[in-house]
Amino acid sequence: MEQYSNHIEFKKVSRFSEIADLEKLANIIFYEAYNKILKEEEIAFLLNTFQNKSIIDYQIRKENYQYYLIYCNNYKVGYFGFQINKNRLILSKLYVLKSHRKKNIGKESINFISIKAMQEGVDLIELLVNEGNINAISFYENFGFKVLKRTINSFDNKIFFKDCLMGKKV
């Protein structure tokens, strides 16, 4: 476990039981984060498509993703995942339980991710944020991220999301 501050720790996910813990957190956090911006079927779609054990296990084993569980005072309170792709770190996920937001966990996570980016020699961190998630956009802007472009991501089931591609030079 890598300790970043006195009470916040990041543990790299490597075992299937840790992936299961991550999936459980996702099933709580997604409804907390998106219940006012997305429909219930859209949240369920995101969870089933991107946040399930099999997908995360595959991303770790085959797609060079790194996932970390976030601990605060020895409790699992969130997670993040990223992928190094050429000269970019693609921050795929950063989620914290509602009860632990505004406690510097997000800030510590961004700092940790930025250090990882520098260690990997990348020069840009990119991420997608739902354009309706004003709090998340504001959070990332506070750390120097800028909206690079707006996109629409559509899927075969006629679900689509309006997102902001955000980026920050390392």
N, C-alpha and C positions, 0 to 999 in steps of 0.2 A: 504494500500500500504506500502510495506516495503522499506524504503529508505536506500541505501547502501553507497552512496557517495553524493556529493553536487548536482549532476545533473543526476545521473542514479538511476532509481527506478525499482523495480520488483513487479508486481501486480499479485497475484495468480488468475488464471482463474477459475471462478466458475459459471458464467452465460453464457447462450447460445449465447448472443450477443458478449461476449468476445471471445468465440470459433470462431464465424464468423469473428471477427477481426483477429484472429490468422490465420485462413484459407486464408484470403486476403493477409496477409503478406507472407505466405508460397508460394502463387502463384506468388509473385514477386521475393522473395529471391531464390527460387529453380532455376529459369531460370538464375539469376545472378551467382549463385554458381556452377551450373552444366552444363551450355551451352557449355563449352569447353571440358568437360569430358564425358558427356553422350549424347545419341541421344535424340531427342525431344520426341519420344514415350516412352523412358525410364523415362524421367522427368515426363511426363504426368501420367505414371503408378504409380510412387512413390507418386505423389500428390493425385491421385484418391484412392490409396490403403492405404496410411498412414497419409495423411495430410488433410483429409476432415472432415467437422463438425461432421458427425455421428460417425466416428471412434474415434475422439478425445473425444467427449462426452461419448462414451462407455468406453474408457480407464479411464477417470476420475471417472465415476460412478461405474464401475465394476472391474477394474484392478489395482486400487490403484496408478494411475498415478497422478502426480502433474504437471501442466503447469503454466508457468509465462510469462506474457507479459513484455517486456523490454521497459522502457520509458527513453528517453534522452531529457532533457529540455521539458518535457510534451508531447513529440511526441512518438508514437509507432514506435520502430526501430528494433524490433526483438522479439524472444521468445525462451524458452527452455522447455523441458519436461523430466521428469525422473520418474522412478519407483523404489521403495524399494522392493528388493526381497531377503529375508533372510539376509545375511550379506553383500549384495552388493547394491549399488545405480547404477542403469542402466540409464545412460544419453542417452536418446533416440533421443533428438533433441536439438541443439543449433545453432540458425541462427540469423544473424544480416544483415540488409540492407547494400548493398555495400557502400552506401554513408556514413555509420557510422562505417565502419570497421577501425581498427588502431586508435581508440579513447578510448582504455581501456575498452570498453564495454564487450568484450569477457573475459578479465582479471577479471573484476568485477563480471561477471556472474559465472566464474569458482570459484572464492572466495566464492560467495554466495552459490553455489552448494556444495562446500566442507564443509562449515559450516552446511548446512542442513544434509550432510552425517554424520558429527560428532554428531549432535543432535539426529539423528536416531540410532546411535550406530553401523553403518556399518564400515567395515574396508577396503572396496575396491570400487572404482568408475570404472565402465566399460563403454565402448562405441564402436560403430562400425563406421569406416570411410572408404569411398570408397578409394581403394588403389591408384587411379589416382588423388585424391584430396591432392596433395603434400602440399598445403598451410595449410589445416586443420591438416594434420599429424604433420607438423612442429609446428603449433600453440599449439597443445596438448603436444608435446614433450617439449616445452618451460615451461610447467607447471608440468613436472615430469611424464607424461604418457609415457608408454613404449608399443611397439607393442608386444602383447602376442602371437598372431598367425594370420595367414592369412586364410581367409575363402572364400568360394564361396556360395553365397545365390542364389538359383534358384527358379523360380516360374513356375506355370503350363503353362503360356503363352510363355514359352521359353525365357523369359527375365532372365538374371542372372547378379549378381554384384560380383566383386572381392573386398572384404573388408578386412580391418585390424581390428582385435579386439585389442583394447588398454585398458590399465588399469593403475591405480595409487592407491597405498595404502594411506589410510587416516591417 
